[in-house]
């Protein structure tokens, strides 16, 4: 039986109590086992071509924005052109999901950040975006595994508290009595058999590519692509967009959020009703 890997990366702050005027983006990239080595080898070739250290992970922020490490505008522009071509031809599957935090809070019945104070349950509501978004990506991955009859593993870049949230989200997605349909939960349980948390310096071409895709998509989600006009980051977005299932980010709406978290007709999540 063949294997497929889901690489996960996030951009922005997942907490509903932080950066409230910015979206949060979660990106999933699938690579089949027989494609990982050639794709990662091609990516390493690009790093060498642009004198980017191959023994260290490619972090888009450091390459394009960090004042102490970013490439020149001319070199960055050339790199973006090369990476755009790279994205257009490599055999990856991409799914990107984003949320508007103001809409998300409205769907839960949250009036202000004080609603996140008090009980443990209320505090955990701050991380609800990660919970639903990762569940949707797990569902997408499991459907792909069913279609290909493959077994899957998940690799994610470890971030502060991210391991706890991801494990909780995965367990919730596998729960036959959880928020996802029973058939979907069983599929995730049967097909997603391993998970790996990668430290910041862990070398993985799959994660590096996912970082680039998530980084680029975040600029699109923020309507800030024009700020990167000098290096033509929009070229990367144009190729990413073509690979998305609906040719666009999946932006969660109020109805999806309410349904997932079982918010009733009164428009208030159950934990906000407790004193």
KAVENBEL-V558158 format. One record per pair of residues at least 6 apart in sequence whose C-alpha atoms are under 6 Angstrom apart, sorted by the first residue. I is the first residue (numbers start at 1). J is the second residue. D is the distance in Angstrom with one decimal. If there is no record, write none. Layout:
i=I j=J d=D
i=I j=J d=D
This chain:
i=2 j=150 d=5.1
i=3 j=33 d=5.4
i=3 j=150 d=5.3
i=3 j=151 d=4.9
i=3 j=152 d=5.5
i=4 j=31 d=5.8
i=4 j=32 d=4.2
i=4 j=33 d=5.4
i=4 j=152 d=4.8
i=5 j=30 d=5.6
i=5 j=31 d=5.4
i=5 j=152 d=5.6
i=5 j=153 d=5.0
i=5 j=154 d=5.7
i=6 j=29 d=5.6
i=6 j=30 d=4.6
i=6 j=154 d=4.7
i=7 j=28 d=5.7
i=7 j=29 d=5.1
i=7 j=155 d=5.0
i=7 j=156 d=5.8
i=7 j=207 d=5.8
i=8 j=27 d=5.7
i=8 j=28 d=4.8
i=8 j=156 d=4.8
i=9 j=27 d=5.3
i=9 j=211 d=6.0
i=10 j=25 d=5.7
i=10 j=26 d=4.5
i=11 j=25 d=5.2
i=12 j=24 d=5.0
i=13 j=24 d=5.9
i=14 j=24 d=5.7
i=15 j=126 d=5.0
i=15 j=127 d=5.1
i=16 j=126 d=4.8
i=20 j=101 d=6.0
i=23 j=99 d=5.6
i=23 j=100 d=5.2
i=24 j=98 d=5.6
i=24 j=99 d=5.6
i=25 j=97 d=5.8
i=25 j=98 d=4.4
i=26 j=96 d=5.9
i=26 j=97 d=5.5
i=27 j=96 d=4.5
i=27 j=214 d=5.6
i=28 j=94 d=5.8
i=28 j=95 d=5.2
i=29 j=93 d=5.6
i=29 j=94 d=4.7
i=30 j=92 d=5.7
i=30 j=93 d=5.1
i=31 j=92 d=5.4
i=40 j=205 d=4.7
i=57 j=203 d=5.4
i=58 j=208 d=5.5
i=60 j=212 d=5.6
i=62 j=69 d=5.7
i=62 j=70 d=5.6
i=63 j=70 d=4.4
i=63 j=71 d=5.9
i=64 j=70 d=4.9
i=76 j=231 d=5.8
i=77 j=231 d=4.1
i=84 j=236 d=4.6
i=88 j=239 d=5.6
i=94 j=244 d=5.6
i=95 j=244 d=5.8
i=96 j=249 d=5.4
i=97 j=249 d=5.6
i=97 j=250 d=4.6
i=97 j=251 d=5.9
i=98 j=251 d=4.9
i=99 j=251 d=5.7
i=99 j=252 d=5.7
i=107 j=254 d=5.3
i=107 j=258 d=5.9
i=108 j=268 d=5.6
i=108 j=269 d=5.2
i=109 j=267 d=5.7
i=109 j=268 d=4.4
i=116 j=122 d=4.9
i=116 j=123 d=4.8
i=117 j=123 d=5.8
i=131 j=169 d=5.0
i=135 j=173 d=5.6
i=142 j=188 d=5.3
i=151 j=191 d=5.2
i=152 j=191 d=5.8
i=152 j=192 d=4.8
i=153 j=192 d=5.7
i=153 j=193 d=5.9
i=153 j=194 d=4.6
i=153 j=195 d=5.6
i=154 j=195 d=4.6
i=155 j=195 d=5.9
i=155 j=196 d=4.8
i=156 j=197 d=5.2
i=156 j=198 d=6.0
i=157 j=197 d=5.9
i=157 j=198 d=4.8
i=158 j=197 d=5.3
i=158 j=198 d=5.3
i=158 j=199 d=5.4
i=172 j=178 d=5.9
i=173 j=185 d=5.6
i=174 j=185 d=4.5
i=174 j=188 d=5.8
i=174 j=189 d=5.1
i=176 j=182 d=5.0
i=176 j=185 d=5.6
i=179 j=260 d=5.5
i=219 j=225 d=5.1
i=241 j=247 d=5.1
i=241 j=248 d=5.8
i=263 j=269 d=5.0
